[in-house]
């Protein structure tokens, strides 16, 4: 893993992060994140050998799958982008199981951030 963090907010959270991850299987991931002024660019792309999943604007709810030279849009957006998050929380709080992102997963994210910044353990 390689990573850099920069330009922290007054409370200590990073404004920029760049992290390259790799696994023994050969799988890699590259993350480039920034919280900056100006027009929002909130997108994500996951590319594999045979297909690409692209979220052109994360809060729109649309997902585009590109495969075999074609593409299709699916998962139309909710009327309120926070509804799925609230439904998940309420389901878990009412005894319906673990939330989609339990605290233990959030802790792992913090561990990756600390390792990328050089302030934590190496996660190899």
C-alpha angles and dihedrals in degrees: 000000000000125000148155132200127195152170100030125206115244090263092056103257113134122251093198133032132175117184132172115195129188134181132205089252090065095254114140137189130195120198125190114179132172136168104203142146121268132053114347117251104187109167142134134197127191113191126191135171095276107018146026127214112203129187101192093189115012097209093050091073094223120130123193120203117199116196137149093004094305136088138206135189120228142162098055113217126266117245087246114032091212095059096089091050092049093046090051092049093048092047091053094043091052091056098266096133136268121343117248089255109030122193091258090061091048089054090053089053089053090049091053091048092050092047091049091050094049090243096106146039123305106255098208 
